[in-house]
Amino acid sequence: MSLLATTLILVALAAPLATAAAQPAEKMPRVGYISPGSPSDPVRLRRFEIFQQGMRELGYVAGRNLSLEARWAGNAYDRYPALAADLVRMKVDVIVALGGAATQAAQQATRSIPIVMSIVTDPLGSRLVSGLAHPGGNVTGTSMMAPDLVAKQLELLREVVPKVSRVALLWNPANPSHASATSSAKAAARSSGVQLQLLEARDPQEIDRAFAAMTREQAGALVVLPDAIFTNQVRRITRRCFAAPQSTSTRSWEARSRPSYPFSSRHSSSA
């Protein structure tokens, strides 16, 4: 979670927490937090620490005047519904959800508890909100609004590797924002005359199978859509990219899962 996202989340949390704080002393505000990773992951743990730091700056300290209930999916999207249901049973005052799938699970678990989303690619296309200016329902927060960026990625890829004719796209069908992103990618591929190979992956094993299919079909490049599972498996993806044939161009990657652009593996030694 970026510092900007954390700041906006805290603003959204201020009202319900202020209401809870005005209650008798024994009524401590309770915040649920759903992360796609695990506390043993340094990146995910750092984001959680930044969130707690922001809460402290607002005067809320976990264990003192705030009950913070963290739930970790451990890289498994299928755990989200149970984690969200658990927080609803605990009657938390607000749920902070990292990613579209976590937000979707929380929204399906409750229509009354406020949900603050973060790192969601396309909340409108995912039907998590009815509008950006006026989200409606019980979901608010920050959005990357990145589905159209995949078209820009393909455009820049053609500039870097003009002769590329077949591009693989790694996406997660369990991510609610990826449907609109893949549609944008298909349209962009048609307009640029590139063949697009869609590769589904929900877990590490499927990532390996996707790379095998990409190599078998001799894809000339790879674009990876932003996704919590892919971020958690960044080292695996990077290793497989550099192990691919030299004719394959791969997408640059940041552990923070911010959108970045393709580069040719032929220049990997200087990257």
C-alpha positions as CSV (number, residue, x, y, z in Angstrom):
1,M,0.0,0.0,0.0
2,S,1.5,3.3,-1.0
3,L,1.8,6.3,1.3
4,L,-0.8,8.2,-0.8
5,A,-3.3,5.3,-0.6
6,T,-2.7,5.0,3.1
7,T,-3.4,8.7,3.6
8,L,-6.6,8.5,1.6
9,I,-7.7,5.4,3.5
10,L,-7.1,7.1,6.8
11,V,-9.3,10.1,5.7
12,A,-12.1,7.7,4.8
13,L,-11.7,5.9,8.2
14,A,-11.7,9.1,10.2
15,A,-15.5,9.5,10.4
16,P,-16.4,5.9,11.6
17,L,-13.5,5.9,14.0
18,A,-14.4,9.2,15.4
19,T,-18.0,8.0,16.1
20,A,-16.7,4.8,17.7
21,A,-14.2,6.7,19.8
22,A,-17.0,8.9,21.2
23,Q,-18.6,5.8,22.7
24,P,-17.9,4.6,26.2
25,A,-14.2,3.7,27.0
26,E,-14.9,0.0,26.7
27,K,-16.1,0.4,23.1
28,M,-12.7,0.4,21.3
29,P,-12.9,1.0,17.5
30,R,-12.2,-2.2,15.6
31,V,-10.7,-2.2,12.1
32,G,-10.4,-5.3,9.9
33,Y,-7.5,-5.5,7.5
34,I,-7.4,-8.1,4.6
35,S,-4.0,-8.6,2.9
36,P,-3.4,-11.0,-0.1
37,G,0.0,-12.0,1.3
38,S,1.4,-13.3,4.6
39,P,3.1,-11.5,7.5
40,S,6.3,-13.3,6.6
41,D,6.4,-11.4,3.3
42,P,8.6,-8.3,3.8
43,V,6.7,-6.2,1.2
44,R,3.2,-7.0,2.7
45,L,4.4,-6.6,6.2
46,R,5.9,-3.2,5.4
47,R,2.6,-2.0,3.9
48,F,0.8,-3.1,7.1
49,E,3.4,-1.3,9.2
50,I,2.9,1.9,7.1
51,F,-0.9,1.6,7.6
52,Q,-0.4,1.3,11.4
53,Q,2.0,4.2,11.3
54,G,-0.7,6.3,9.6
55,M,-3.2,5.3,12.2
56,R,-0.8,6.3,15.0
57,E,-0.4,9.7,13.4
58,L,-4.2,10.1,13.7
59,G,-4.0,9.2,17.3
60,Y,-5.0,5.5,17.1
61,V,-2.6,3.0,18.5
62,A,-3.3,-0.7,18.1
63,G,-3.8,-2.3,21.5
64,R,-4.3,1.0,23.2
65,N,-7.3,2.7,21.7
66,L,-7.7,0.7,18.6
67,S,-8.4,-3.0,17.9
68,L,-6.7,-4.0,14.6
69,E,-7.8,-7.4,13.2
70,A,-5.4,-8.4,10.4
71,R,-6.3,-11.3,8.1
72,W,-3.8,-12.8,5.6
73,A,-4.8,-14.7,2.6
74,G,-1.4,-16.3,2.1
75,N,-1.5,-15.9,-1.7
76,A,-4.8,-17.8,-2.0
77,Y,-7.8,-15.9,-3.4
78,D,-10.2,-18.7,-2.3
79,R,-9.5,-17.7,1.4
80,Y,-11.0,-14.2,1.0
81,P,-14.6,-15.1,1.6
82,A,-13.9,-16.9,4.9
83,L,-11.6,-14.1,6.0
84,A,-14.2,-11.4,5.2
85,A,-17.0,-13.4,6.9
86,D,-14.8,-13.7,10.0
87,L,-14.4,-10.0,10.2
88,V,-18.1,-9.5,9.7
89,R,-18.8,-11.9,12.6
90,M,-16.5,-9.9,14.8
91,K,-18.6,-6.8,14.0
92,V,-15.6,-4.6,13.0
93,D,-16.4,-1.0,12.4
94,V,-14.6,-0.9,9.0
95,I,-12.8,-3.2,6.7
96,V,-9.6,-2.3,4.8
97,A,-9.2,-4.5,1.7
98,L,-6.1,-4.7,-0.4
99,G,-6.9,-5.5,-4.0
100,G,-10.1,-6.1,-6.1
101,A,-10.7,-9.7,-5.1
102,A,-10.4,-8.9,-1.4
103,T,-12.7,-5.9,-1.8
104,Q,-15.2,-8.1,-3.7
105,A,-15.2,-10.7,-1.0
106,A,-15.8,-8.1,1.7
107,Q,-18.6,-6.5,-0.3
108,Q,-20.3,-9.9,-0.7
109,A,-19.9,-10.5,3.0
110,T,-21.5,-7.2,4.1
111,R,-23.5,-4.4,2.7
112,S,-23.5,-2.3,5.9
113,I,-19.9,-2.3,7.3
114,P,-17.9,0.4,5.5
115,I,-15.2,-1.1,3.2
116,V,-12.1,0.9,2.2
117,M,-10.4,-0.5,-0.9
118,S,-6.8,0.0,-1.9
119,I,-4.8,-1.1,-5.0
120,V,-7.9,-1.8,-7.0
121,T,-7.3,-1.6,-10.8
122,D,-10.8,-0.9,-12.0
123,P,-13.5,-0.7,-9.4
124,L,-16.1,0.6,-11.9
125,G,-15.5,-2.1,-14.4
126,S,-15.5,-4.7,-11.5
127,R,-18.8,-3.3,-10.3
128,L,-17.5,-2.7,-6.9
129,V,-18.8,0.9,-7.1
130,S,-21.5,2.6,-9.2
131,G,-19.4,5.6,-9.9
132,L,-16.0,7.2,-9.2
133,A,-17.3,10.5,-7.9
134,H,-20.2,8.9,-6.0
135,P,-19.3,5.2,-5.3
136,G,-22.6,4.4,-3.6
137,G,-23.1,1.4,-1.4
138,N,-20.5,0.7,1.4
139,V,-17.3,0.7,-0.7
140,T,-14.9,3.7,-1.1
141,G,-11.1,4.1,-1.2
142,T,-8.5,4.5,-3.9
143,S,-8.1,3.2,-7.4
144,M,-5.3,2.7,-9.9
145,M,-7.7,2.9,-12.9
146,A,-5.2,1.0,-15.0
147,P,-7.1,-1.3,-17.4
148,D,-6.4,1.0,-20.3
149,L,-2.7,1.0,-19.6
150,V,-2.3,-2.4,-21.1
151,A,-3.0,-0.8,-24.5
152,K,-0.2,1.6,-23.8
153,Q,2.0,-1.3,-22.8
154,L,1.4,-3.1,-26.1
155,E,2.0,0.2,-28.0
156,L,5.4,0.7,-26.3
157,L,6.3,-2.9,-26.7
158,R,5.9,-2.6,-30.5
159,E,8.2,0.5,-30.4
160,V,10.9,-1.4,-28.4
161,V,10.5,-4.7,-30.4
162,P,9.0,-3.7,-33.8
163,K,9.2,-7.2,-35.2
164,V,7.2,-8.8,-32.4
165,S,4.1,-10.5,-33.8
166,R,2.8,-12.7,-30.9
167,V,2.4,-11.4,-27.3
168,A,1.4,-13.4,-24.3
169,L,-0.8,-11.8,-21.6
170,L,-0.7,-13.2,-18.1
171,W,-3.9,-12.6,-16.2
172,N,-5.8,-13.9,-13.2
173,P,-9.5,-14.8,-13.9
174,A,-10.2,-14.6,-10.1
175,N,-9.3,-10.9,-10.2
176,P,-12.5,-8.9,-10.9
177,S,-10.7,-6.1,-12.8
178,H,-8.9,-8.4,-15.3
179,A,-12.0,-9.0,-17.5
180,S,-12.0,-5.4,-18.6
181,A,-8.2,-5.3,-18.9
182,T,-8.1,-8.3,-21.2
183,S,-10.9,-6.8,-23.3
184,S,-8.7,-3.6,-23.7
185,A,-5.7,-5.8,-24.5
186,K,-7.7,-7.7,-27.2
187,A,-8.8,-4.5,-28.9
188,A,-5.3,-3.0,-28.7
189,A,-3.8,-6.2,-30.2
190,R,-6.2,-6.2,-33.1
191,S,-5.5,-2.5,-33.9
192,S,-1.7,-3.1,-33.8
193,G,-1.8,-6.4,-35.8
194,V,-0.4,-8.4,-32.9
195,Q,-1.6,-11.9,-32.0
196,L,-2.5,-12.1,-28.3
197,Q,-2.1,-15.3,-26.3
198,L,-4.2,-15.2,-23.1
199,L,-2.6,-17.1,-20.2
200,E,-4.6,-17.8,-17.1
201,A,-2.9,-18.2,-13.7
202,R,-4.4,-18.3,-10.2
203,D,-1.4,-19.8,-8.3
204,P,2.3,-20.6,-8.7
205,Q,1.7,-23.9,-10.5
206,E,-0.5,-22.2,-13.1
207,I,2.1,-19.6,-13.6
208,D,4.6,-22.3,-14.5
209,R,2.1,-23.9,-16.9
210,A,1.5,-20.5,-18.5
211,F,5.2,-20.0,-19.2
212,A,5.4,-23.5,-20.7
213,A,2.5,-22.6,-23.0
214,M,4.1,-19.3,-23.9
215,T,7.3,-21.0,-24.8
216,R,5.5,-23.7,-26.7
217,E,3.6,-21.2,-28.8
218,Q,6.7,-19.1,-29.3
219,A,5.3,-15.9,-28.0
220,G,7.7,-13.0,-28.7
221,A,6.8,-10.9,-25.6
222,L,4.9,-11.1,-22.2
223,V,2.7,-8.5,-20.5
224,V,1.7,-9.2,-16.9
225,L,-1.5,-7.6,-15.5
226,P,-1.2,-6.1,-12.0
227,D,-2.4,-8.7,-9.5
228,A,-1.6,-9.6,-5.9
229,I,-0.7,-13.2,-6.7
230,F,1.7,-12.1,-9.4
231,T,3.3,-9.6,-7.1
232,N,3.7,-12.3,-4.5
233,Q,5.4,-14.5,-7.1
234,V,7.5,-11.7,-8.6
235,R,10.8,-13.7,-8.2
236,R,9.3,-16.8,-9.9
237,I,8.0,-14.7,-12.8
238,T,11.3,-12.9,-13.2
239,R,13.3,-16.2,-13.2
240,R,11.0,-17.7,-15.8
241,C,11.3,-14.6,-17.9
242,F,15.1,-14.7,-18.0
243,A,15.0,-18.4,-18.5
244,A,12.9,-18.0,-21.6
245,P,14.4,-18.1,-25.1
246,Q,16.4,-14.9,-26.1
247,S,13.8,-14.0,-28.7
248,T,11.3,-13.4,-25.9
249,S,10.9,-9.9,-24.6
250,T,9.6,-9.5,-21.1
251,R,7.8,-6.9,-19.1
252,S,9.7,-5.0,-16.4
253,W,8.4,-5.5,-13.0
254,E,8.4,-3.7,-9.7
255,A,7.7,-5.5,-6.4
256,R,5.2,-2.8,-5.5
257,S,3.1,-3.9,-8.6
258,R,3.0,-0.4,-10.1
259,P,2.4,-0.5,-13.9
260,S,5.6,-0.5,-15.8
261,Y,6.6,-1.0,-19.4
262,P,8.1,-3.8,-21.6
263,F,11.8,-4.1,-22.2
264,S,13.7,-6.5,-24.5
265,S,15.5,-9.4,-22.8
266,R,18.3,-8.8,-25.2
267,H,19.1,-5.7,-23.1
268,S,18.6,-7.5,-19.8
269,S,22.3,-7.1,-18.8
270,S,21.8,-3.4,-18.5
271,A,18.4,-3.4,-16.9
